[in-house]
């Protein structure tokens, strides 16, 4: 899927920048972001991957994501019509192998209580996903070592 390939390239690039990512992260009920990234200083970035004009125009929830991150980015392929994207948001051009940040957005600075809650949720979500890989049977009394 094109969006997943964009996400892979973005994840690879952000990892090189010392950011760790989770796909399809739910910051709050009713919202699911393509990528949530946690930086080395605790900063939280959201990246929405858009593979086409139609994909962008059909997305009606993205403005609700702005209150849940320090920086908000669009990740698109090289042929995407970039004039559709809001100029105040970040811009990443990606493919399945890598990405480049072309425009860094202004920082929004999350409120401390929300940052703490999101960081804890990020950590627990990551641990739960890792546990699921190590022990796919959550009701098992005996887990295999990873």
Protein Blocks (a to p, Z undefined) as FASTA:
>chain_A
ZZlmmmmmmmmmmmmnopacdehiafbghiacfbdcddfkopacdddddfbfklmmmpmk
lmmmmmmcfbdcddddfklcfklpcfkbccddddfkbccdfbdcddehiafklmmmmmmm
mmmmmmmmmmmmmmmclkbfbdcdZZ
